[in-house]
Amino acid sequence: MTLKENLIFKTKASTYTFCLVTCEAIIISILEGMVIMNHLGLVQNCTTTQREEGVSESDLIYHSLFIIAQVFQVVLCVDALYQRNTSQLCALILFGLLVVAYAGIQLKQHVILENAVCGNEAFWKPVESRWSSNLMGMEAAKDFYESVMRPIEYTIIALIPAFFIVLVFFGWNLRKQFAWDNYRNFSADMRVRSALITTSILLTLLKLDFFFIFSFAAQLIPSVRLGYADKITETVLVFVLGAVLLSLAIFSVYQENMYMMGLSILTGIASVGYFIYRLYLIAMPRVNEYDPYLHTRQFLIFTTVIAMALIIITIIVAIKSLHNIHQGVFIFKDNAAFGKNKPKEAKHQTIDHDSLEDFELQREQSRRKDNAGLLESNIKKQTVANDNIWTIE
């Protein structure tokens, strides 16, 4: 298979988009790795308690999630380009916007966590000989590592929006190729077209749910050390139940099973209830008592709100998909229906394989050929009729 035959590199816009997202992931991951390395260099000079260890662990988790977000963005890009799917393209743009917000929150959060771990002289026990063990040595070390990390972090904050603006530009060009109208190539039945778009959006939302639910679960890993909970049970349950329920939801979509999809909707509603409860605990002010969310509140609120909003939208789309199944409109099961309406040459192509402009051009050319054939047929009939008249005479 040549590059042009590969759907990812089919057009210049898709090739540029893939290269852009890949370059962003590589550059940002390298810069984040440099920040992590310097963070560890500073923290190793501090003797921390269990809570400070939890704060430092949270900081590493946030940096790791940011790198994972870059990888996930590449996965979304490849999926959107290969499927040539408008809803997944929109998801890629939305996720890119959330990454921009993530970058801004990360810098502020990192400063808070940094001061929490190495902001007390009592914990300053330098292992590097270049730093003295007094307050001046601690301040000198912090100034040194901050002078290295801040330019890198500001560079990340500058690059992320710049990459996003270019991504939006390429996404706009790709939208013309992945236009919603291309879904009409898949079936002549309007109900099937509508169900196809609904199913595509639902699967895309489930992919985004996957990332943010597991991001939330990852932030619960230092729960015991920070005092979120006495045991790690909740963290394990979020990981396990999140994986099981998301798998059930995806399986129910492909199987078009009403009962499994209904169960997925109910569990989604229960998940929204859990996130509301969690959001209340995180945002609740604590004046005269220990605040376990003091250093992690902003990131947790951001992740919780995004996850909850995505789940609510997913539930709404899932209800519409369930209604389609109840009405007997199937996408994956009713292959015979697709066979009657889908062109044979499109068997090995994705759902929306051609641009809208190409489709309209092909249809116009076909219409012209039909009109030319009809005109030629009428001329022949007229000629035969005239010959018959002369014969009668």
PAZA-643041 format. One record per residue (C-alpha): x, y, z. Coordinates in steps of 0.5 Angstrom, whole numbers, plus 500, padded with zeros to 3 digits. Example, Ala and Ser with C-alpha at 12.3 -4.5 7.8 and 13.67 -1.06 7.14 Angstrom:
% residues 2
<node <525, 491, 516>>
<node <527, 498, 514>>
//
This chain:
% residues 393
<node <500, 500, 500>>
<node <503, 507, 498>>
<node <502, 513, 502>>
<node <497, 516, 498>>
<node <493, 509, 499>>
<node <493, 510, 506>>
<node <487, 514, 509>>
<node <491, 518, 514>>
<node <496, 521, 508>>
<node <490, 521, 503>>
<node <490, 529, 502>>
<node <495, 534, 504>>
<node <491, 537, 510>>
<node <490, 530, 513>>
<node <498, 529, 512>>
<node <499, 536, 515>>
<node <495, 535, 521>>
<node <498, 528, 523>>
<node <505, 531, 522>>
<node <503, 537, 527>>
<node <499, 533, 532>>
<node <505, 528, 532>>
<node <510, 534, 533>>
<node <507, 537, 538>>
<node <506, 530, 542>>
<node <514, 529, 541>>
<node <516, 536, 543>>
<node <511, 537, 549>>
<node <513, 530, 552>>
<node <521, 532, 551>>
<node <519, 539, 555>>
<node <515, 535, 560>>
<node <520, 530, 561>>
<node <525, 536, 563>>
<node <521, 539, 568>>
<node <520, 532, 571>>
<node <527, 531, 572>>
<node <528, 538, 575>>
<node <523, 537, 580>>
<node <526, 531, 582>>
<node <532, 534, 583>>
<node <529, 539, 587>>
<node <525, 534, 591>>
<node <531, 530, 593>>
<node <534, 535, 597>>
<node <528, 535, 602>>
<node <526, 530, 607>>
<node <518, 530, 607>>
<node <513, 527, 611>>
<node <507, 522, 608>>
<node <503, 528, 606>>
<node <509, 532, 603>>
<node <510, 525, 599>>
<node <503, 525, 597>>
<node <504, 532, 594>>
<node <510, 530, 590>>
<node <507, 524, 588>>
<node <501, 528, 585>>
<node <505, 533, 582>>
<node <509, 527, 578>>
<node <502, 524, 576>>
<node <499, 531, 573>>
<node <506, 531, 569>>
<node <505, 524, 567>>
<node <497, 525, 565>>
<node <500, 531, 561>>
<node <504, 527, 557>>
<node <499, 521, 556>>
<node <494, 527, 554>>
<node <499, 528, 548>>
<node <499, 521, 546>>
<node <492, 520, 547>>
<node <491, 526, 542>>
<node <495, 523, 537>>
<node <491, 517, 537>>
<node <484, 521, 536>>
<node <488, 524, 530>>
<node <489, 518, 527>>
<node <482, 515, 529>>
<node <479, 521, 526>>
<node <483, 521, 519>>
<node <483, 513, 518>>
<node <475, 513, 519>>
<node <475, 520, 516>>
<node <469, 522, 521>>
<node <467, 529, 522>>
<node <465, 527, 530>>
<node <471, 524, 531>>
<node <475, 531, 528>>
<node <470, 535, 532>>
<node <473, 531, 538>>
<node <480, 532, 537>>
<node <479, 540, 536>>
<node <475, 539, 543>>
<node <480, 535, 546>>
<node <486, 540, 544>>
<node <482, 546, 547>>
<node <482, 542, 553>>
<node <489, 541, 553>>
<node <490, 548, 552>>
<node <486, 549, 559>>
<node <490, 544, 562>>
<node <497, 547, 561>>
<node <495, 553, 564>>
<node <492, 550, 570>>
<node <498, 546, 570>>
<node <503, 551, 571>>
<node <499, 554, 577>>
<node <498, 548, 580>>
<node <506, 546, 580>>
<node <508, 552, 583>>
<node <503, 551, 589>>
<node <506, 543, 590>>
<node <513, 546, 589>>
<node <512, 550, 595>>
<node <508, 545, 599>>
<node <514, 540, 598>>
<node <520, 544, 599>>
<node <517, 551, 602>>
<node <519, 549, 609>>
<node <526, 549, 612>>
<node <525, 544, 617>>
<node <524, 539, 611>>
<node <531, 542, 608>>
<node <536, 536, 608>>
<node <540, 537, 602>>
<node <544, 531, 598>>
<node <547, 535, 593>>
<node <554, 538, 596>>
<node <553, 545, 592>>
<node <547, 547, 597>>
<node <548, 549, 604>>
<node <543, 546, 609>>
<node <540, 553, 612>>
<node <535, 557, 609>>
<node <539, 561, 604>>
<node <541, 554, 601>>
<node <534, 552, 600>>
<node <532, 559, 597>>
<node <538, 558, 593>>
<node <536, 551, 590>>
<node <529, 553, 589>>
<node <531, 559, 585>>
<node <536, 555, 581>>
<node <531, 550, 579>>
<node <526, 555, 578>>
<node <530, 559, 573>>
<node <531, 552, 569>>
<node <524, 550, 570>>
<node <520, 556, 569>>
<node <522, 558, 562>>
<node <521, 551, 560>>
<node <514, 551, 563>>
<node <512, 558, 559>>
<node <515, 555, 553>>
<node <510, 549, 554>>
<node <504, 554, 555>>
<node <506, 558, 549>>
<node <507, 552, 544>>
<node <500, 549, 546>>
<node <495, 554, 544>>
<node <500, 556, 538>>
<node <499, 548, 536>>
<node <492, 549, 537>>
<node <491, 555, 533>>
<node <494, 551, 527>>
<node <490, 545, 528>>
<node <483, 548, 528>>
<node <486, 551, 521>>
<node <487, 544, 518>>
<node <481, 541, 522>>
<node <477, 547, 518>>
<node <480, 544, 511>>
<node <478, 537, 513>>
<node <471, 538, 515>>
<node <470, 540, 508>>
<node <472, 533, 506>>
<node <469, 530, 512>>
<node <462, 534, 511>>
<node <456, 531, 515>>
<node <453, 530, 508>>
<node <457, 525, 506>>
<node <454, 520, 511>>
<node <448, 520, 506>>
<node <453, 516, 502>>
<node <452, 510, 507>>
<node <444, 509, 506>>
<node <438, 512, 502>>
<node <434, 511, 509>>
<node <434, 518, 512>>
<node <433, 514, 519>>
<node <439, 510, 518>>
<node <443, 516, 516>>
<node <441, 519, 523>>
<node <442, 513, 527>>
<node <449, 513, 524>>
<node <451, 520, 526>>
<node <448, 518, 533>>
<node <452, 512, 534>>
<node <458, 515, 531>>
<node <458, 521, 536>>
<node <456, 516, 542>>
<node <463, 512, 540>>
<node <467, 518, 540>>
<node <464, 521, 547>>
<node <466, 514, 550>>
<node <473, 515, 548>>
<node <473, 522, 551>>
<node <470, 519, 557>>
<node <475, 514, 558>>
<node <481, 519, 558>>
<node <478, 523, 563>>
<node <475, 518, 568>>
<node <482, 514, 568>>
<node <485, 521, 569>>
<node <481, 522, 575>>
<node <482, 515, 578>>
<node <490, 517, 577>>
<node <489, 523, 581>>
<node <486, 519, 587>>
<node <492, 514, 587>>
<node <495, 518, 593>>
<node <489, 519, 597>>
<node <491, 515, 603>>
<node <498, 520, 603>>
<node <494, 526, 602>>
<node <488, 524, 607>>
<node <482, 524, 601>>
<node <481, 517, 604>>
<node <483, 512, 609>>
<node <484, 506, 604>>
<node <485, 506, 597>>
<node <479, 502, 596>>
<node <475, 508, 592>>
<node <481, 509, 587>>
<node <481, 501, 585>>
<node <474, 501, 585>>
<node <474, 507, 580>>
<node <479, 504, 576>>
<node <476, 497, 575>>
<node <468, 500, 575>>
<node <470, 505, 570>>
<node <474, 500, 565>>
<node <468, 495, 566>>
<node <462, 500, 565>>
<node <466, 503, 559>>
<node <467, 497, 556>>
<node <460, 495, 557>>
<node <457, 501, 554>>
<node <462, 500, 548>>
<node <460, 493, 547>>
<node <452, 495, 547>>
<node <453, 500, 542>>
<node <456, 495, 537>>
<node <452, 489, 539>>
<node <446, 494, 539>>
<node <443, 491, 545>>
<node <437, 495, 548>>
<node <438, 492, 555>>
<node <446, 493, 556>>
<node <445, 500, 553>>
<node <439, 501, 558>>
<node <444, 499, 563>>
<node <450, 503, 561>>
<node <445, 509, 561>>
<node <443, 507, 568>>
<node <450, 506, 571>>
<node <452, 513, 567>>
<node <447, 517, 571>>
<node <449, 513, 578>>
<node <456, 516, 575>>
<node <454, 523, 575>>
<node <451, 522, 582>>
<node <458, 520, 584>>
<node <462, 526, 581>>
<node <457, 531, 584>>
<node <458, 528, 591>>
<node <466, 528, 589>>
<node <465, 535, 587>>
<node <462, 537, 593>>
<node <467, 534, 597>>
<node <473, 537, 593>>
<node <470, 544, 593>>
<node <468, 544, 600>>
<node <471, 550, 604>>
<node <475, 547, 610>>
<node <477, 553, 615>>
<node <479, 550, 622>>
<node <481, 543, 620>>
<node <486, 540, 615>>
<node <484, 541, 608>>
<node <487, 534, 604>>
<node <485, 538, 597>>
<node <489, 544, 599>>
<node <494, 543, 594>>
<node <490, 539, 589>>
<node <484, 542, 588>>
<node <484, 546, 582>>
<node <486, 540, 578>>
<node <481, 535, 581>>
<node <475, 540, 580>>
<node <478, 541, 572>>
<node <478, 533, 571>>
<node <471, 532, 575>>
<node <467, 537, 572>>
<node <470, 535, 565>>
<node <468, 528, 566>>
<node <461, 529, 569>>
<node <459, 534, 563>>
<node <462, 529, 558>>
<node <458, 523, 561>>
<node <452, 527, 561>>
<node <452, 529, 554>>
<node <454, 521, 553>>
<node <447, 519, 557>>
<node <443, 524, 552>>
<node <446, 521, 546>>
<node <446, 514, 548>>
<node <438, 515, 550>>
<node <437, 517, 543>>
<node <441, 511, 540>>
<node <437, 507, 545>>
<node <431, 510, 542>>
<node <433, 508, 535>>
<node <434, 501, 536>>
<node <427, 501, 540>>
<node <425, 503, 533>>
<node <428, 498, 529>>
<node <433, 502, 526>>
<node <440, 498, 526>>
<node <447, 500, 524>>
<node <451, 494, 525>>
<node <446, 488, 525>>
<node <442, 490, 519>>
<node <448, 489, 514>>
<node <443, 487, 509>>
<node <440, 494, 509>>
<node <446, 497, 508>>
<node <448, 492, 502>>
<node <441, 495, 498>>
<node <443, 502, 499>>
<node <451, 502, 499>>
<node <455, 502, 493>>
<node <459, 496, 491>>
<node <465, 500, 490>>
<node <465, 503, 497>>
<node <465, 496, 501>>
<node <472, 497, 503>>
<node <472, 504, 504>>
<node <470, 508, 511>>
<node <463, 511, 512>>
<node <465, 518, 509>>
<node <470, 516, 505>>
<node <470, 522, 500>>
<node <469, 529, 500>>
<node <462, 533, 499>>
<node <465, 536, 493>>
<node <467, 530, 490>>
<node <461, 527, 491>>
<node <457, 533, 488>>
<node <462, 533, 482>>
<node <461, 525, 481>>
<node <453, 526, 482>>
<node <453, 532, 477>>
<node <457, 528, 472>>
<node <452, 522, 472>>
<node <446, 527, 471>>
<node <449, 530, 465>>
<node <451, 523, 462>>
<node <444, 521, 464>>
<node <441, 527, 460>>
<node <445, 526, 454>>
<node <443, 519, 454>>
<node <436, 521, 454>>
<node <437, 526, 449>>
<node <440, 521, 444>>
<node <434, 516, 446>>
<node <429, 521, 444>>
<node <432, 523, 438>>
<node <433, 516, 435>>
<node <425, 515, 437>>
<node <424, 521, 433>>
<node <428, 519, 427>>
<node <424, 512, 427>>
<node <417, 516, 428>>
<node <419, 520, 422>>
<node <421, 514, 418>>
<node <415, 510, 419>>
<node <411, 516, 417>>
<node <414, 516, 410>>
<node <413, 508, 410>>
<node <405, 509, 411>>
<node <405, 515, 405>>
//
